[in-house]
Amino acid sequence: MDRAYIINLGPLEDIAIGQGRCFIVKDTEVAVFRLRDGSVAAIENQCPHRKGPLAEGIIDQQFVVCPLHGHKFDLETGQGEGGECVRVFNTWIEHGNIYMQFSPYVFIDGKITAGTNNN
Ligand code: FES
């Protein structure tokens, strides 16, 4: 069984304030955003609609808007419009670096499963 990992994604300054950047973590594209309040957020990069790159979307403090067709996703819950959703990853800043917890498993309806939580 694969384990959960804590990964150092590098210096916070590598991401401009109010912008996102895509990282490849264990074959998963992760969109990491530097929010205007100084915090960071991370979600699966691939939009469930038509695989748009969410790291290139426009963000505010709570949502990212997909750059391809404008679907909106909550950065805290991963919930999108119309029942779509993306995985959310726990992230934090420590000593000027961005850290992320990555697990290949997710909980869906109380059951552990592998992969994404997209329907
Ligand atoms: S690919 Fe994201 S809204 Fe269409």
Residues whose N, C-alpha, C, O or C-beta is under 5 A from the ligand:
A	BS01	FES	C47 H49 R50 K51 G52 C66 L68 H69 G70 H71
